[in-house]
Amino acid sequence: MFDDKTVLITGGTGSFGKKYTQTILSRYKPKKLIIFSRDELKQFEMAQVFPDTQYPCMRYFIGDVRDRDRLTMAMEGVDYVIHAAAIKQVPAAEYNPMECIKTNIYGAENVIQAALANNVAKVIALSTDKAANPINLYGATKLAADKLFVAANNMAGSRPTCFAVVRYGNVVGSRGSVVPFFQKLIDAQAKSLPITDDRMTRFWITLQQGVDFVLKNFERMSGGEIFVPKIPSVRIVDLATAMGPGLPQEIVGIRPGEKIHETMCPADDSHLTLEFDDHFVITPTISYSERGNNFGVNKIGEHGAPVPQGFEYNSSSNAKFLTVDEIIAYNKVAHAE
């Protein structure tokens, strides 16, 4: 569906944007693939990997999601948008709350308004497990952004633009995540690995799995869904054992705004949640006046069924936990990506 289409990705120089670009270029023939981000050095470095001389569809636009005028100009003629730009580091958000709000909430509103102004066909916003029952500012801003994108389908009115959200857990090996942090300590011959809490669990997904899930949901979406993949969990102590076998583990306490476990489908939303074969859909709390409100069958004919009342998709009670050997295999895949 991306052949001869123009695609824009905000925050396109991040881990997701680079893998998404690689995947699109290998599977499709887009008319244009626009990388929209504010860091000129990262754009320069990415352009060395995906030069427009080799890939004539590539475009590199300097811009910030806080700047609505620039976004509106950048989205002219765009068919599909992936909104990946965000301030993501939990401690950084706690110490710089207004900057997090400006990017994650006001930036989301700007993406919506720019997409509506240009009649973009479909927009998918990337969310996070931290947006479910948030206890930190990052999660709270992403929950607000999720609500904005869901409600934007009513704002669209008779326009063709539709909006959806993709929510998933920790990406193995992404920048700022625990895997490269542990690896840096191991490479420096650390005497132990710091564990915030030995009860801690997290959802686990590779970068390629995340990209593939987003691509599939462009086909599935009607507008208003929050898509959640079925993915395994890991115990942080098992991750440390997989990466540093034999290294002692030192309990250092949780960081500001950090959870022991993560949730992707809260129990309070169980009456809105549908289960499909390989994913869940959290349907809107609001009704749409200009488009359908039936999400039980998606655009590619997959059928979903309501989950039991009180159901919660939580990393601590997940049906699938990775063993130490499976974590090692996941890490190898992530490193190869």
N, C-alpha and C positions, 0 to 999 in steps of 0.2 A: 503493500500500500504506500510505500515511500518512494517508489519510482517516479521520477519527473515531478516530485513535490519539493517545496521549500520548507526546511525544518530549522527552527531556532532553539538553541538550548542556553538558558541563562546559567551562569556559573560554569560555563562549558569547559574551562581549563582544569576543573577538579577531577578527582579519580573517576567519578561516574561519567563526566563529560568525555573524557578521553577514551574510555572503554566503549561508550555509546557511539562515538565517532568511528572508532575502529570497526565496530559491528555493522553500523549502517553502510560504511564504505565497502565492506566485504560482501554484504548481502543484497544491496539495493543500488540503484542509480539515481540518487536525488538530483533535483535541478540545482538546489543550493543547500548547503549545510552551514548555518551561521553560528559561530561561537561568540557568544555575548558575555563579556566579563570585564572586570575593571583593572586587572593586573597585566600591564604591557609585557613584563618579563615572562610571565607564564604563557601569554599568547605567543610571544616570540619563540619560546622553547617548543610549544605545541606545533607551531608552524614549521619547525624543522622536521618533525615527525610526519606531519600531514601537510606538505607544501602545496600551494595552489597550482604550482607548475605540474605536479604529478596528479593532483586531484582538483580539476578546474572548478568543481562545485564548492570548494571550501571558501568561506568568508570569515574574517576575523574582525569583529566590531568591539572597540573599546567602549564601555558604558557601565553604568551602575543601575541596579534595579530601583534605587532610590530616586532616579531621574526619570519621571514619567515621559517627558518630551522625547528623550533619547530612545526609550523603549518603544514609543509609538512610531518613531521614525524607523527603527530597526525592524519592526514587525510588518512593515508594508510589503504586501505580496506573500506573506508567510502562510503556509497551510497548517503546520503543526508546531506546537511549542511544548518543550519540556522545561519546567521551572525547577532548577536544581540549586540556584544561588541561595545561600543562607549563611548566617553565623551559626556554627554547629557545635563548637566546643563548650561543654557545660560550664566549666569554671570561668571561661572567658565571658560567657553571657551573664553569669552571676556578678562578676566584677564590672561589667560594662553594659548595664541593662538597657539604657536608652539606645545604644548602638545596635543591640540585638533587636529591639522593637522596630527601629527604623528600617532595618534590612528585612527582617522576617515577616513583619505585619504590613508596614507601609509598602514595602517592596512587593508583597503579594498583591495588594490592592492595585499597584501600578501595573503589574503584569496583566491583571484582569481587565483594567480599563484600556490598556494598549491593545489587547487581543480583541476586545469588543469593537474598538474604533477601527480595526482593520479587518473585521469579519473573519478572523482566524477560524479554521474549521474545528480543531480539537486542541485542548490544553490539558496536560497532565502535570500536576505538581507533586514533587517528591516530599513525603512526610517522614516520620520517624516513630518508632515504638514509644519514644519519650512523650509523644503528643497524647497518649492514652493515660488518663488519670495523672496528669503532670504534677510533679512536685518541684521542678526547676524552671527557670525562666525560659530556657531554650524550648522545653516541651510545651510550656504555656503559649509561647509565641507561635509554635508550629500548630498547636490546636486551634488558635485563632485563625491562622492562615488556612487550615483545613476547612473551617467554617466559612471563611470568605469564598473559597473556591466552590464549595458545595452550593452556597447561596447565589453565586454568580450565574448559575443556570437560570434562575428567575430573572436576574438583571438582564440577561440576554434577550428576553422577550421573544420577538419573532426573528431575531438574528440567528444565523446558522451555528454560532459558536457554542460548543459545549465543553464543560470542565469536569475533571475527575481528579482523584488523589490516589497515589500509591504509597502505602505505609509498609515499611519493613524494618528489620532489626540491624544489628551491627554487621557491617561489611568487612569480611576478612581482609586484613592487610591494608585497608584504606588509610589515607593520611590522618595522623592524629589518633588512630585506634590503638588498642592494647598490643596487637601482634607486633607492629614495628617497634613499639616502645620496649617490649620484652626483648626483641631481637637485638636492639641497640645495647641493652644492658648485658646480654649474653656475649655479644661481640666484644664488649669492653671487659669481659671476664669478671662480671659481678659475682660476689660471693653468695647472693641470694636474690630472689625475685619478690618484689613488693606485691602483696595481695591486700586489696582494700577490705574484703570480708570473705571468709572462707565459705560462706553460704551462697555467694553471689552466682547468679545464672544470667545468661544472655541468649537471645535468638542469634542465629548464625547463618550468614548467606554470603556466597561469593559475589564478586563484582559482576561477573558474566551472568549469573543467575538473576541479579537485580536488573540488569539491562534487558535481558530476555523477558522478564516479567513486565517491565514497562512497555516494551514493544508489543507484547501480546495484548495488553490492556487498551492500547489504541484501537485494536480491532473489537474488543469486547464492549467498550464503554458506550453508554447512552448519554451519560452526563449526570453527575451527582453522586457517583459511587466513591467509596473509599475501599480500594482493593488491598487485601492483605494476603500474602503468600503463606502456604503451609511449609514451614522450614524447621529444621532441628534446633535444639538448644545445646549450649555447652555450660559446664561448670567451670568457673574461673580457675579452680585448683587443678582441674584436669587439663586445661589449656597450659597452665604453667608447667605441669608435669610433662606434657607433650613437647613443649619447646625447650625446657631445661631439665631433662631427666637427671635426678640426683641432686639438683640445686635445692637448698632449703628455701622455704616460702615464709616470708615475713609479713605478718598482719600489720597494716599501717593505718587502717581506718578509712571510711568512705570519704570521698571528696565532697566539696560543697555541691548540693543539689543532686547527688548520686543516689540511685535506688539499689536495693539488694536484688530485686527481680524486675523484669520488664513485662508490660502487658501490651498486646496489640489490638485485641478486641475486648473492651471492658464489659464486665457483667451488667453494668447499667445500660449498655447498648445491646443486650442480648435480644431484645424484642425487635431490633432493627437489623440483626445480623443473619445473613444467609450463608450456608455452606455449600461450596462447589467441590468438585473432585480434588483440585489442587490449590484452592484458595478460598478465602472468605470475602464477602462483600458487606460492608456496613452501609446500609441505605440511609437516605437523608431523613432528618427529623422533621423537615418541612415538606409541604406538597408543592408541586410545580403547576403553574397555571397554563403554561404554553407548551408543555411537553409531557410525555408519559411518566407515570409513577410506578410502573410495574418493573421490578428488577429481578424477578424470578427466572427469567430467560434472557440471556444477554444477546448481543448482536451477532454472535457466531453460533447461537443455538444451544449453548450450554445451560443446563438447568440447575438451579440452586434450591435448597430447602431450608426452612427456618431452623435455627439451632434451639436447643432446649432453653427455657427461661433460666436465667442465672448463669448461663455459659460464659466462661472467660477464657480467652486464649492467652496464657501466661507462660513465661519462660520457665517457671519453677514446676509447673504441672503439665508441661508439654508431653505428648505421647512419645516423642523421639528425642533422645539425648545422644550426642556423639560420644563414642568411646575415645580413649586417648589415641589409639591407632587411627581412628577416623578423623580426629582433629589434625593429626600429622598429615593425612592425605589431603584434607581441605587446605591446609597451609601451603602444601606443595602446589596445588592448583592455583591458589591465590598468587603465589610467588611467580608462577609461570605466566600469569595474566599481566 
